[in-house]
Amino acid sequence: MAAFQYLALDDAGKQKKGILEGDTQRQIRQLLRDKNLIPLEVDALNQNQKKQQSNSTNFNRTKISAADLALITRQIATLVKAAIPVEEAIKAVADQSEKNKQQSMLLGIRSRVVEGHSFADALSEHPLVFSELYRSMVAAGEKSGHLELVLDRLADYTESRHAMSQKITGALVYPVILSVVSIAIVSFLLGYVVPQITQSFAQSGQELPMLTQILLNISDYIRAWGLVTLVIIILFILGFKTLLKKPTMRLKWDKWKINAWIIGKIIRGLNAARFARTLAILNASSVPLLEGLSIAADVMSNQELKKAVKQAAVSVSEGSGLKVSLQQCGYFPPMMLHMIASGENSGELEQMLDRAADNQENQFNNMVGVMMDLIGPLMILFMGAFVFMIVLAIMLPVFELTDVLT
């Protein structure tokens, strides 16, 4: 039984879209007529996807949130664990979904499974939703007969990745808002408030203190060239982003980032945790180590680190140990490397990789917590110092004038 997407008219002449399952288009049309609907278009879901692809609105570009993906994975895992066939589990999850795109995607996957394709092959129709890591683990689970365990691990992994992303976003929101507000306030003071107050001193011919004169020069520049400067900065940022699309420039930029002070340590730690967690899950799912290294490298966000892991994979294929191969690149924390070596020697690589990932995530959380505790007071201190300078620059001429009059 395949899934069909239809477009029909109801009794009031309104168009209705939906998805029905049946053996043929003729059967779907009859089902629509039984519901007092006039069928206009009935297409098999896979055919409809190809039609959308040719119209540059590729269905396979559909994206869902990490939370939705974790929920879908958990639901399918629960049903498969209850000895329900995969295709029936997918249908049950699709019926429960309230989002049309997700429902269409799931029914399309189910129709591929019913046609005889493996679950992993069916997922490959949606590469932006189901990553290579996801598909490889599902394929390994199908081969080993432990699909429900693999799906449970995938759900945990997706939820942890989502939680980490939220933590990073939350850590960035406060300093970004504080920076924008601070820049806006300072620009307003320099562009409008300061000139109006100091204009009387300038017109009186009084010799202004150096601090006041510097402030006036900055104020004049902001009023004359502030908007132009802002446009130049925006164009520079856009041009830099365009330049980073070139692989060579992106590699150089990522290499600079991982060697930068403070930022480099954070990036290395975060990517190391992501790498260790991914490799642990793949190892537990019976994915070969070389294939797991390739997939774990693709999960990392830094191109220089990706390159280093792929070079390490070459060393492993030539007979070197995982710890020695990763140590050669010089980017991974010593504690993590020692734990990997211990796992290789004891045969408990999966557990040691998980512990290494936990250790790196804890260090990241602590570092983010410390930075969040510091950045607020530092920004407020900087803002206070700048406002104090502005007030002082305004008051100095008043003090000098008072001394002359007395």
Rosetta blueprint (number, residue, H / E / L):
1 M L
2 A E
3 A E
4 F E
5 Q E
6 Y E
7 L E
8 A E
9 L E
10 D L
11 D L
12 A L
13 G L
14 K L
15 Q E
16 K E
17 K E
18 G E
19 I E
20 L E
21 E E
22 G E
23 D L
24 T L
25 Q H
26 R H
27 Q H
28 I H
29 R H
30 Q H
31 L H
32 L H
33 R H
34 D H
35 K L
36 N L
37 L L
38 I E
39 P E
40 L E
41 E E
42 V E
43 D E
44 A E
45 L H
46 N H
47 Q H
48 N H
49 Q H
50 K H
51 K H
52 Q H
53 Q H
54 S H
55 N L
56 S L
57 T L
58 N L
59 F H
60 N H
61 R H
62 T L
63 K L
64 I L
65 S L
66 A H
67 A H
68 D H
69 L H
70 A H
71 L H
72 I H
73 T H
74 R H
75 Q H
76 I H
77 A H
78 T H
79 L H
80 V H
81 K H
82 A L
83 A L
84 I L
85 P L
86 V H
87 E H
88 E H
89 A H
90 I H
91 K H
92 A H
93 V H
94 A H
95 D H
96 Q H
97 S L
98 E L
99 K L
100 N H
101 K H
102 Q H
103 Q H
104 S H
105 M H
106 L H
107 L H
108 G H
109 I H
110 R H
111 S H
112 R H
113 V H
114 V H
115 E L
116 G L
117 H L
118 S L
119 F H
120 A H
121 D H
122 A H
123 L H
124 S L
125 E L
126 H L
127 P L
128 L L
129 V L
130 F L
131 S L
132 E H
133 L H
134 Y H
135 R H
136 S H
137 M H
138 V H
139 A H
140 A H
141 G H
142 E H
143 K H
144 S H
145 G L
146 H L
147 L H
148 E H
149 L H
150 V H
151 L H
152 D H
153 R H
154 L H
155 A H
156 D H
157 Y H
158 T H
159 E H
160 S H
161 R H
162 H H
163 A H
164 M H
165 S H
166 Q H
167 K H
168 I H
169 T H
170 G H
171 A H
172 L H
173 V H
174 Y H
175 P H
176 V H
177 I H
178 L H
179 S H
180 V H
181 V H
182 S H
183 I H
184 A H
185 I H
186 V H
187 S H
188 F H
189 L H
190 L H
191 G H
192 Y H
193 V H
194 V H
195 P H
196 Q H
197 I H
198 T H
199 Q H
200 S H
201 F H
202 A H
203 Q H
204 S L
205 G L
206 Q L
207 E L
208 L L
209 P L
210 M H
211 L H
212 T H
213 Q H
214 I H
215 L H
216 L H
217 N H
218 I H
219 S H
220 D H
221 Y H
222 I H
223 R H
224 A H
225 W H
226 G H
227 L H
228 V H
229 T H
230 L H
231 V H
232 I H
233 I H
234 I H
235 L H
236 F H
237 I H
238 L H
239 G H
240 F H
241 K H
242 T H
243 L H
244 L L
245 K L
246 K L
247 P H
248 T H
249 M H
250 R H
251 L H
252 K H
253 W H
254 D H
255 K H
256 W H
257 K H
258 I H
259 N H
260 A L
261 W L
262 I L
263 I H
264 G H
265 K H
266 I H
267 I H
268 R H
269 G H
270 L H
271 N H
272 A H
273 A H
274 R H
275 F H
276 A H
277 R H
278 T H
279 L H
280 A H
281 I H
282 L H
283 N H
284 A H
285 S L
286 S L
287 V L
288 P L
289 L H
290 L H
291 E H
292 G H
293 L H
294 S H
295 I H
296 A H
297 A H
298 D H
299 V H
300 M L
301 S L
302 N L
303 Q H
304 E H
305 L H
306 K H
307 K H
308 A H
309 V H
310 K H
311 Q H
312 A H
313 A H
314 V H
315 S H
316 V H
317 S H
318 E L
319 G L
320 S L
321 G L
322 L H
323 K H
324 V H
325 S H
326 L H
327 Q H
328 Q L
329 C L
330 G L
331 Y L
332 F L
333 P L
334 P H
335 M H
336 M H
337 L H
338 H H
339 M H
340 I H
341 A H
342 S H
343 G H
344 E H
345 N H
346 S H
347 G L
348 E L
349 L H
350 E H
351 Q H
352 M H
353 L H
354 D H
355 R H
356 A H
357 A H
358 D H
359 N H
360 Q H
361 E H
362 N H
363 Q H
364 F H
365 N H
366 N H
367 M H
368 V H
369 G H
370 V H
371 M H
372 M H
373 D H
374 L H
375 I H
376 G H
377 P H
378 L H
379 M H
380 I H
381 L H
382 F H
383 M H
384 G H
385 A H
386 F H
387 V H
388 F H
389 M H
390 I H
391 V H
392 L H
393 A H
394 I H
395 M H
396 L H
397 P H
398 V H
399 F H
400 E H
401 L H
402 T H
403 D H
404 V H
405 L H
406 T L
